[in-house]
Amino acid sequence: NASLNDNEGDTFPSNEAIQSYTKSLTYEKLRAMHYLQACLAETLRFYPPVPVDSKMAAGHDKLPDGTTVRKGDNVIYIPYAMGRMEWIWGEDV
């Protein structure tokens, strides 16, 4: 079993330890890393790769809040601000 803790007492693992550990990773092992998934999701919530985005409606639709969108309308949303809304995420956001 590859481990990044092979170099006891060292502050950082050696390049060889990192390479060995990286080679031992499989899709199944990555899927089992639930804390990694949660950490990445929180990071993307606070720092989205696209802070502002817009879409053009391909057809008539209705948004979850009841707003009607007609074909050709532009809808702009701001993931950066949405990731910080207390009413969505709670007071400890």
Phi and psi restraints in degrees (value plus and minus 20) as a CYANA .aco file:
   2 ALA   PHI     -98.3   -58.3
   2 ALA   PSI     121.3   161.3
   3 SER   PHI    -162.5  -122.5
   3 SER   PSI     125.8   165.8
   4 LEU   PHI    -101.4   -61.4
   4 LEU   PSI     -25.9    14.1
   5 ASN   PHI    -116.5   -76.5
   5 ASN   PSI      -2.4    37.6
   6 ASP   PHI     -86.2   -46.2
   6 ASP   PSI     -44.0    -4.0
   7 ASN   PHI    -120.9   -80.9
   7 ASN   PSI      53.3    93.3
   8 GLU   PHI     -80.2   -40.2
   8 GLU   PSI     116.2   156.2
   9 GLY   PHI      72.5   112.5
   9 GLY   PSI     -42.6    -2.6
  10 ASP   PHI     -99.5   -59.5
  10 ASP   PSI     127.4   167.4
  11 THR   PHI     -92.0   -52.0
  11 THR   PSI     -63.0   -23.0
  12 PHE   PHI    -140.9  -100.9
  12 PHE   PSI     125.8   165.8
  13 PRO   PHI     -89.5   -49.5
  13 PRO   PSI     134.2   174.2
  14 SER   PHI     -91.2   -51.2
  14 SER   PSI     143.0   183.0
  15 ASN   PHI     -79.7   -39.7
  15 ASN   PSI     -57.5   -17.5
  16 GLU   PHI     -84.2   -44.2
  16 GLU   PSI     -60.9   -20.9
  17 ALA   PHI     -85.1   -45.1
  17 ALA   PSI     -60.6   -20.6
  18 ILE   PHI     -85.2   -45.2
  18 ILE   PSI     -65.4   -25.4
  19 GLN   PHI     -83.6   -43.6
  19 GLN   PSI     -61.0   -21.0
  20 SER   PHI     -83.1   -43.1
  20 SER   PSI     -65.4   -25.4
  21 TYR   PHI     -84.7   -44.7
  21 TYR   PSI     -62.9   -22.9
  22 THR   PHI     -80.8   -40.8
  22 THR   PSI     -62.6   -22.6
  23 LYS   PHI     -86.0   -46.0
  23 LYS   PSI     -45.6    -5.6
  24 SER   PHI    -102.1   -62.1
  24 SER   PSI     -31.6     8.4
  25 LEU   PHI     -92.1   -52.1
  25 LEU   PSI     118.8   158.8
  26 THR   PHI    -145.6  -105.6
  26 THR   PSI     148.3   188.3
  27 TYR   PHI     -77.1   -37.1
  27 TYR   PSI     -63.1   -23.1
  28 GLU   PHI     -83.6   -43.6
  28 GLU   PSI     -61.7   -21.7
  29 LYS   PHI     -84.3   -44.3
  29 LYS   PSI     -61.8   -21.8
  30 LEU   PHI     -84.3   -44.3
  30 LEU   PSI     -60.4   -20.4
  31 ARG   PHI     -84.1   -44.1
  31 ARG   PSI     -47.7    -7.7
  32 ALA   PHI    -101.3   -61.3
  32 ALA   PSI     -27.4    12.6
  33 MET   PHI    -105.8   -65.8
  33 MET   PSI      56.4    96.4
  34 HIS   PHI     -86.3   -46.3
  34 HIS   PSI     -56.3   -16.3
  35 TYR   PHI     -88.0   -48.0
  35 TYR   PSI     -55.1   -15.1
  36 LEU   PHI     -83.2   -43.2
  36 LEU   PSI     -65.3   -25.3
  37 GLN   PHI     -80.3   -40.3
  37 GLN   PSI     -64.3   -24.3
  38 ALA   PHI     -84.4   -44.4
  38 ALA   PSI     -60.9   -20.9
  39 CYS   PHI     -84.5   -44.5
  39 CYS   PSI     -63.8   -23.8
  40 LEU   PHI     -85.5   -45.5
  40 LEU   PSI     -61.0   -21.0
  41 ALA   PHI     -83.3   -43.3
  41 ALA   PSI     -62.6   -22.6
  42 GLU   PHI     -85.2   -45.2
  42 GLU   PSI     -60.2   -20.2
  43 THR   PHI     -82.8   -42.8
  43 THR   PSI     -63.9   -23.9
  44 LEU   PHI     -89.3   -49.3
  44 LEU   PSI     -48.6    -8.6
  45 ARG   PHI     -87.0   -47.0
  45 ARG   PSI     -63.7   -23.7
  46 PHE   PHI     -98.8   -58.8
  46 PHE   PSI     -52.3   -12.3
  47 TYR   PHI    -150.8  -110.8
  47 TYR   PSI      51.1    91.1
  48 PRO   PHI     -85.1   -45.1
  48 PRO   PSI     126.8   166.8
  49 PRO   PHI     -84.5   -44.5
  49 PRO   PSI     -45.9    -5.9
  50 VAL   PHI    -143.8  -103.8
  50 VAL   PSI      80.9   120.9
  51 PRO   PHI     -88.8   -48.8
  51 PRO   PSI     -47.6    -7.6
  52 VAL   PHI    -157.0  -117.0
  52 VAL   PSI     116.4   156.4
  53 ASP   PHI    -163.4  -123.4
  53 ASP   PSI     137.8   177.8
  54 SER   PHI    -160.1  -120.1
  54 SER   PSI     134.7   174.7
  55 LYS   PHI    -156.0  -116.0
  55 LYS   PSI     132.0   172.0
  56 MET   PHI    -128.3   -88.3
  56 MET   PSI     110.1   150.1
  57 ALA   PHI     -87.5   -47.5
  57 ALA   PSI     107.2   147.2
  58 ALA   PHI    -100.0   -60.0
  58 ALA   PSI     -38.2     1.8
  59 GLY   PHI    -180.3  -140.3
  59 GLY   PSI     152.5   192.5
  60 HIS   PHI     -83.0   -43.0
  60 HIS   PSI     122.4   162.4
  61 ASP   PHI    -177.3  -137.3
  61 ASP   PSI     153.5   193.5
  62 LYS   PHI    -152.5  -112.5
  62 LYS   PSI     109.2   149.2
  63 LEU   PHI     -95.1   -55.1
  63 LEU   PSI     141.0   181.0
  64 PRO   PHI     -75.0   -35.0
  64 PRO   PSI     -48.3    -8.3
  65 ASP   PHI    -105.2   -65.2
  65 ASP   PSI     -17.7    22.3
  66 GLY   PHI      78.3   118.3
  66 GLY   PSI     -24.8    15.2
  67 THR   PHI     -85.9   -45.9
  67 THR   PSI     109.8   149.8
  68 THR   PHI    -104.4   -64.4
  68 THR   PSI     114.4   154.4
  69 VAL   PHI    -140.6  -100.6
  69 VAL   PSI     106.0   146.0
  70 ARG   PHI    -114.6   -74.6
  70 ARG   PSI     137.5   177.5
  71 LYS   PHI     -74.6   -34.6
  71 LYS   PSI     110.8   150.8
  72 GLY   PHI      72.9   112.9
  72 GLY   PSI     -33.2     6.8
  73 ASP   PHI     -87.9   -47.9
  73 ASP   PSI     124.3   164.3
  74 ASN   PHI    -113.4   -73.4
  74 ASN   PSI     114.9   154.9
  75 VAL   PHI    -138.4   -98.4
  75 VAL   PSI     101.7   141.7
  76 ILE   PHI    -128.5   -88.5
  76 ILE   PSI     114.2   154.2
  77 TYR   PHI    -154.9  -114.9
  77 TYR   PSI     136.3   176.3
  78 ILE   PHI    -144.3  -104.3
  78 ILE   PSI      69.7   109.7
  79 PRO   PHI     -76.6   -36.6
  79 PRO   PSI     -53.0   -13.0
  80 TYR   PHI     -79.8   -39.8
  80 TYR   PSI     -66.8   -26.8
  81 ALA   PHI     -93.7   -53.7
  81 ALA   PSI     -58.7   -18.7
  82 MET   PHI     -82.4   -42.4
  82 MET   PSI     -52.3   -12.3
  83 GLY   PHI     -92.0   -52.0
  83 GLY   PSI     -26.5    13.5
  84 ARG   PHI    -138.6   -98.6
  84 ARG   PSI     -11.7    28.3
  85 MET   PHI     -98.2   -58.2
  85 MET   PSI      98.3   138.3
  86 GLU   PHI     -80.9   -40.9
  86 GLU   PSI     -57.9   -17.9
  87 TRP   PHI     -88.6   -48.6
  87 TRP   PSI     -35.4     4.6
  88 ILE   PHI    -115.2   -75.2
  88 ILE   PSI     -66.4   -26.4
  89 TRP   PHI    -123.3   -83.3
  89 TRP   PSI     -31.3     8.7
  90 GLY   PHI      82.5   122.5
  90 GLY   PSI     153.4   193.4
  91 GLU   PHI     -89.6   -49.6
  91 GLU   PSI     -44.4    -4.4
  92 ASP   PHI    -109.8   -69.8
  92 ASP   PSI      -1.8    38.2
